[in-house]
Amino acid sequence: YQIIVFLADKFFGDFGLVTLNATLVLLSFVVLLVRCSRQWPLNQISWWQVLFFLAVWSVSFLFEIRPHVLSWLYLNLILLILEDYYEHENNFLFLLPVIMLLWTNSHSIFVLGWIVIGCYAIGQCWQEKKIWTPLTLVAIISIAVSFLNPYVSRGVAYPFHQFALLQSGNVFKETIAELASPMNLEDYVANGRFTLFQPLFPFHLFFVVSVAAVLIRIRRIRIHELMLFLFFGYLALTGMRNIGNFIFVAFPATV
């Protein structure tokens, strides 16, 4: 990611940086809409535009020139491949290790890709009542390729060390705003007055809607969907910087 940003800055300056970042964000939302349309025609879904606006609004305060915008794209591509495989039996699973290799060498939160692939692999094992499935092998390979980075095992271990470091009580966790929980409602009061439209309002509204959607279809929800919702929901509630990942994971099921 740093190499890409350096080249954009070297040849195109500030305009290149802003354009690159906007393009990556736009691609993530394009893939998100493709994922939704692959599951159900959007013209047959009422109010999806309102939910989409709410999703964009929820993530908008994270539209920064930082590597998480590239991680959003990787996350959406992995989900698209897995959803297509599960729903339409289109087998593009061979692309998952390629994406994981790129993700590992782009951003430290590549382990989220492991989680997504693992949830689908567990879901397929549960459904077919057997441990070894085509997705099991792909999951193992996707983990193995992550060791192909300049730091080898230390590079793979880094996100786990980072996660342990940023738990409650840590000085960074307590003082850096993006690491704080978005469920702190104090921001709704400014100068002693209630303020509804503040940066976290759209996320709070989307989260309530998504939880309601899960509860409505709880008897029909697949195990991998529930696992992904719970895991990424937990991450979103523990740190504001994780909101984007939750939105991209939960949006199609919410719609």
C-alpha positions as CSV (number, residue, x, y, z in Angstrom):
1,Y,0.0,0.0,0.0
2,Q,2.8,2.4,0.9
3,I,4.4,1.8,-2.5
4,I,1.2,2.5,-4.3
5,V,0.7,5.7,-2.4
6,F,4.3,6.8,-3.0
7,L,3.9,6.3,-6.8
8,A,0.6,8.2,-6.8
9,D,2.2,11.1,-4.9
10,K,5.3,11.1,-7.0
11,F,3.6,11.2,-10.4
12,F,0.3,13.0,-9.6
13,G,0.8,14.8,-6.3
14,D,-2.2,15.5,-4.0
15,F,-4.7,15.0,-6.8
16,G,-3.3,11.5,-7.4
17,L,-3.6,10.6,-3.7
18,V,-7.2,11.8,-3.4
19,T,-8.2,10.2,-6.7
20,L,-6.6,6.9,-5.7
21,N,-8.3,6.8,-2.3
22,A,-11.7,7.8,-3.8
23,T,-11.3,5.1,-6.4
24,L,-10.6,2.4,-3.8
25,V,-13.5,3.4,-1.7
26,L,-15.8,3.6,-4.8
27,L,-14.7,0.1,-5.9
28,S,-15.6,-1.3,-2.5
29,F,-19.1,0.0,-2.7
30,V,-19.5,-1.2,-6.3
31,V,-18.5,-4.7,-5.3
32,L,-20.9,-4.4,-2.4
33,L,-23.8,-3.7,-4.7
34,V,-22.7,-6.5,-7.0
35,R,-22.8,-8.8,-4.0
36,C,-26.3,-7.7,-3.2
37,S,-27.6,-8.0,-6.8
38,R,-26.1,-11.5,-7.0
39,Q,-28.2,-12.6,-4.1
40,W,-31.4,-10.8,-5.1
41,P,-32.4,-8.4,-7.9
42,L,-32.2,-4.9,-6.4
43,N,-35.2,-3.7,-8.3
44,Q,-37.3,-6.2,-6.3
45,I,-36.1,-4.9,-3.0
46,S,-37.9,-1.9,-1.4
47,W,-35.9,0.8,0.2
48,W,-32.5,-0.6,-0.5
49,Q,-31.3,2.8,-1.7
50,V,-32.1,4.2,1.8
51,L,-30.0,1.5,3.5
52,F,-27.2,2.0,1.0
53,F,-27.1,5.7,1.7
54,L,-27.1,4.8,5.4
55,A,-24.2,2.4,4.9
56,V,-22.1,5.0,3.0
57,W,-22.9,7.7,5.6
58,S,-21.9,5.3,8.4
59,V,-18.4,4.7,6.9
60,S,-17.9,8.2,5.5
61,F,-15.9,9.5,8.5
62,L,-13.3,6.7,7.7
63,F,-12.7,7.9,4.1
64,E,-9.0,8.7,4.8
65,I,-5.9,8.0,2.8
66,R,-5.0,4.9,4.8
67,P,-4.5,1.2,4.0
68,H,-7.9,0.2,5.4
69,V,-9.5,1.3,2.2
70,L,-7.6,-1.4,0.4
71,S,-8.6,-3.9,3.0
72,W,-12.2,-3.0,2.4
73,L,-11.8,-4.0,-1.2
74,Y,-10.1,-7.3,-0.4
75,L,-12.8,-8.1,2.1
76,N,-15.6,-7.4,-0.4
77,L,-13.9,-9.5,-3.1
78,I,-13.5,-12.5,-0.8
79,L,-17.1,-12.2,0.3
80,L,-18.2,-12.0,-3.3
81,I,-16.3,-15.1,-4.3
82,L,-17.6,-17.1,-1.3
83,E,-21.2,-15.9,-1.7
84,D,-21.1,-16.8,-5.4
85,Y,-19.7,-20.2,-4.6
86,Y,-22.3,-20.8,-1.9
87,E,-25.3,-19.4,-3.6
88,H,-24.6,-20.1,-7.3
89,E,-21.9,-22.8,-7.2
90,N,-19.5,-20.7,-9.2
91,N,-16.1,-21.9,-8.3
92,F,-13.6,-19.1,-8.2
93,L,-12.1,-20.3,-4.9
94,F,-8.6,-20.4,-6.5
95,L,-8.6,-16.6,-6.3
96,L,-8.8,-16.5,-2.5
97,P,-5.2,-17.4,-1.8
98,V,-4.1,-14.8,-4.4
99,I,-6.2,-12.1,-2.6
100,M,-4.8,-13.3,0.8
101,L,-1.2,-13.0,-0.5
102,L,-1.9,-9.4,-1.6
103,W,-3.8,-8.6,1.6
104,T,-1.0,-9.9,3.9
105,N,1.5,-7.7,2.2
106,S,-0.8,-4.6,2.2
107,H,-2.3,-4.3,5.7
108,S,-2.0,-5.9,9.1
109,I,-5.7,-6.7,9.4
110,F,-5.4,-9.5,6.7
111,V,-6.5,-12.0,9.4
112,L,-10.1,-10.8,8.8
113,G,-9.8,-12.7,5.5
114,W,-8.9,-15.8,7.4
115,I,-12.0,-15.3,9.6
116,V,-14.3,-14.9,6.6
117,I,-13.0,-17.9,4.8
118,G,-13.0,-19.9,8.0
119,C,-16.6,-19.1,8.8
120,Y,-17.7,-20.3,5.3
121,A,-15.5,-23.4,5.6
122,I,-17.1,-24.3,9.0
123,G,-20.6,-23.6,7.6
124,Q,-20.0,-25.9,4.7
125,C,-18.6,-28.6,7.0
126,W,-21.7,-28.3,9.2
127,Q,-24.1,-28.4,6.2
128,E,-22.4,-31.4,4.5
129,K,-21.6,-33.2,7.8
130,K,-18.0,-33.7,6.9
131,I,-14.7,-32.0,7.8
132,W,-12.9,-32.2,4.4
133,T,-14.6,-30.1,1.7
134,P,-13.2,-28.1,-1.3
135,L,-13.4,-25.0,0.9
136,T,-11.3,-26.7,3.7
137,L,-8.3,-27.0,1.3
138,V,-8.7,-23.5,0.1
139,A,-8.8,-22.2,3.7
140,I,-5.6,-24.0,4.6
141,I,-3.8,-22.7,1.5
142,S,-5.1,-19.1,2.2
143,I,-3.5,-19.3,5.6
144,A,-0.3,-20.8,4.3
145,V,0.3,-18.1,1.7
146,S,0.2,-15.4,4.4
147,F,3.7,-16.6,5.5
148,L,5.0,-15.2,2.1
149,N,5.8,-11.8,3.5
150,P,9.1,-10.1,4.3
151,Y,8.8,-10.9,8.0
152,V,7.5,-14.5,7.5
153,S,6.2,-15.8,10.9
154,R,6.6,-12.5,12.6
155,G,4.5,-10.8,9.9
156,V,1.7,-13.4,10.5
157,A,2.0,-13.0,14.3
158,Y,1.9,-9.2,14.2
159,P,-1.9,-8.6,14.0
160,F,-2.4,-11.0,16.9
161,H,0.2,-9.0,18.9
162,Q,-1.5,-5.8,17.9
163,F,-5.0,-7.1,18.9
164,A,-3.6,-8.1,22.4
165,L,-1.9,-4.8,22.8
166,L,-5.0,-2.7,22.1
167,Q,-7.3,-4.2,24.7
168,S,-9.0,-2.1,27.4
169,G,-6.6,-0.5,29.9
170,N,-3.9,0.1,27.3
171,V,-2.8,3.7,27.0
172,F,-3.4,3.7,23.2
173,K,-6.9,2.2,23.6
174,E,-7.8,4.8,26.2
175,T,-6.5,7.9,24.3
176,I,-6.9,7.2,20.5
177,A,-10.4,8.1,19.3
178,E,-10.6,5.5,16.5
179,L,-9.8,2.7,19.0
180,A,-12.7,3.7,21.4
181,S,-16.1,2.0,21.3
182,P,-18.7,3.7,19.1
183,M,-21.3,2.9,21.7
184,N,-20.3,5.8,23.9
185,L,-23.4,8.0,23.7
186,E,-21.7,11.1,25.2
187,D,-21.2,12.6,21.8
188,Y,-25.0,13.1,21.5
189,V,-24.6,15.9,24.0
190,A,-22.6,19.0,23.0
191,N,-22.4,22.1,25.2
192,G,-25.2,20.7,27.3
193,R,-27.6,20.2,24.4
194,F,-28.8,17.1,22.6
195,T,-27.4,16.7,19.1
196,L,-28.8,13.9,16.9
197,F,-26.8,14.3,13.8
198,Q,-23.2,13.5,14.8
199,P,-20.7,11.2,13.1
200,L,-21.8,8.0,14.8
201,F,-25.6,8.5,14.4
202,P,-25.8,6.6,11.0
203,F,-23.9,3.7,12.3
204,H,-26.1,3.4,15.4
205,L,-29.2,3.5,13.2
206,F,-27.7,0.9,10.7
207,F,-26.7,-1.4,13.6
208,V,-30.2,-1.4,15.1
209,V,-31.7,-2.2,11.6
210,S,-29.2,-5.0,11.0
211,V,-29.8,-6.6,14.3
212,A,-33.5,-6.4,13.7
213,A,-33.0,-8.0,10.3
214,V,-31.0,-10.9,11.8
215,L,-33.6,-11.5,14.5
216,I,-36.5,-11.5,11.9
217,R,-34.8,-14.3,9.9
218,I,-33.0,-16.0,12.8
219,R,-34.7,-19.4,12.0
220,R,-33.5,-19.2,8.4
221,I,-30.1,-17.7,8.9
222,R,-27.1,-19.8,7.9
223,I,-24.4,-20.6,10.4
224,H,-21.7,-18.8,8.5
225,E,-23.9,-15.7,8.3
226,L,-24.5,-15.7,12.0
227,M,-20.8,-16.3,12.8
228,L,-19.8,-13.4,10.6
229,F,-22.4,-11.1,12.0
230,L,-21.4,-11.8,15.6
231,F,-17.7,-11.6,15.0
232,F,-17.7,-8.4,12.9
233,G,-20.4,-6.9,15.1
234,Y,-18.2,-7.5,18.2
235,L,-15.2,-5.8,16.4
236,A,-17.4,-2.8,15.4
237,L,-18.6,-2.4,19.0
238,T,-15.1,-2.4,20.4
239,G,-13.5,0.1,18.1
240,M,-14.7,2.8,15.7
241,R,-12.1,1.9,13.1
242,N,-13.8,-1.5,12.6
243,I,-17.2,0.0,11.6
244,G,-16.4,-0.2,7.9
245,N,-15.7,-3.9,8.0
246,F,-19.0,-4.6,9.8
247,I,-21.0,-2.5,7.3
248,F,-19.5,-4.4,4.3
249,V,-20.1,-7.8,5.9
250,A,-23.6,-7.1,7.2
251,F,-25.1,-5.0,4.5
252,P,-26.3,-7.7,2.0
253,A,-28.0,-9.7,4.8
254,T,-29.6,-6.6,6.2
255,V,-31.0,-5.6,2.8
